[in-house]
Each structure stands twice: as structure tokens, then as C-alpha cells.
């Protein structure tokens, strides 16, 4: 007798989990936004000033990266800073080659005049945490290998300034930024230097609902149901949202003051559902006397800059996105 798969869990629009462990990530939300979750093929030619390629790091590691290279002035001899990117999606959805990331990171490559290296991350629940953090850290070590001439990637070998390597991540990718930065503090990265870290709307939370979770408006990019279900699917079985990866300011996490961290540009949105717990971690960084600069985007919610329709059509979102990119570029130029 053939067993019919039963639906075990659904995260509206994004993901269906079945009782046999299989997962369907077919987009079932509004069709007019489906294009943002579709892959964009790489292109060696410069389109709007940026070329894009996908690479695999080493035959054995299987780690995959999408690299964005901004077009250079022929007379320029300066090497370019490198930004290692970890995508969001609650550790459960999205890919580095989705249009929503392509639109943002081609633009950032131009604005910051930097090479972006975006990591293809393993997804939960098939690969529960800390899998995505481990792969993110492996990405940083791959950059170190290339800086030591132990790995080869022509765009990086020729154009990268390995003395100015930065981490950046959206939402759950912001959690990975902090985990990778903390681990990097215990590692010899030479001759590469980790110059800074940029968590954008990191998915920091606690088991107990915060005031902002109860009061802020929910958006298609973040609802309470998504927060709860993604974390239930992503965290190690038996863990709660007080786990160190989701709650780095909590009692279960290493004391922030004892971590060796690079300078942080910490980005928060005024209307983010999880703003209060994001700010808790900012206060922990300040209390731990870490080098941290706070950017608050007013009038917008979680991951606002990934919504290409809103960026193009809504003046508030468009202006906040421009301010975010300018702040990132300024932070990179300073470090």
C-alpha cells in the first residue's frame, strides 16, 4: 500500500513540510511578487556596471558562491574591498541567486565599489542549525585560502583587497554574520583582515514575545507565524528561541564582552516586528564596549529593501533604501 504524504506544517506562501521529511518550497503567495523569488542566471558581461558569476570552492567542499564584480575604470589600480554575504529566509527558504538579492547586491556592488561574495546556504529543516553558520564560516575560510594563494578565483586574485573583508547578512543572515564574526575572532585569518560586520535586521529574539512583536504591524516579509515556524524548523531539535544563534544576548550565549569582534554597523528598521530584541543585542554590544555604529531606518519594516516593488514605487521605502546603501558604503570606506 502506497503511503500518501501528509502535510505536517505550512509557512504561508513559502514552504510546506510533509510527514516523510520532504519540503516543497514552491511559491504559493501572490503571483505578482513571484519574480522576486526566481533565480537570475550569472552573466560575465557587465550589465548596469556589474558582472556576476557562480563558483564552487574546491572539488571536495562543495561550497557555492555568487560573486558580483563592479565594472572598473581602466585607469584604476586600487584593489576592491570584499563583502561576504549571507542571505536571509529564516534559515529555511531563499537562495543566493534569487532576484531580490540580485537587485540589492548588484546595486551595493556599484554604490560601495566592492566585490560581493554571496554564499549559497544549506536550508532547514533538512539542514538544521548550526549548518548554515558552519557553511558561512567555511566561506570566510575560503576567502582566507584565496588570500594565501591556496585557492584560486581569478576575480578575487586580481581585484580583491583582502585587508578589507566585511560580513553582511539580511535577517537570519544577520544571525550568521554575528556567529561568523565571533568564530573569526578565534581564528588566524592572516594575511586577510576582517575589517567589519554589518548585520541588517538580524533575527534576534527570545522565547518570550517582545513588545514590538505584539504591537508592530506584520508584513509579508515577517509575520509572527513565520518567526515561530521557521525557528521551530531551523533550531536544533529540542531547542527554544533562547538558543545562542537566535538569542546571542541571552544567558545561554557567550558573554558579548568576552568576544573578539570587528567593528559593527548594526542596522535596525523602526517598524520591524523584532525591533525590541534587535535593540537588546545592540545594547549588549554597547555594554560590552564593542565598536558598534547604529543605523535606524525610520518608517519601514523588516527587510524593506528586498521588496523591489516597494523600493521602486514607495518614496519612503526608496529613500530608506538609499540611506541604507549610503551608510554601508560609508562604513566600508571608513574601515
Buried (B, 14 or more C-beta within 10 A) or exposed (E): EEEEEEEBBBBEBBBBBBEEEEBEBEBBEEEEBBBBBEEBEBEEEEEEEBBBBBBEBEEEBEBBBBBBBBBBEEEEEEBBBBBBBBBBBBBBBBBBBBBBBBBBBBBBBBBBBBBBBBBBBBBBBEBBBBBBBBBBBBBBBBBBBBBEEEBEBEBBEEBBBBBBBBBBBBBBBBBBBBBBBBBBBEBEBEEBBBBBBBBBBBBBBBEEBBEBBEEBEBBBBBBBEBBBBBBBBBBEEEBBBBBBBBBBBBEEBEEBEEBEBBBBBBBBBBBBBBBBBBBBBBEBBEEBEBEBBEBBBEBBBBBBBBBBEBBEEBEEBBBBBBBBBEBBBBBBEEB
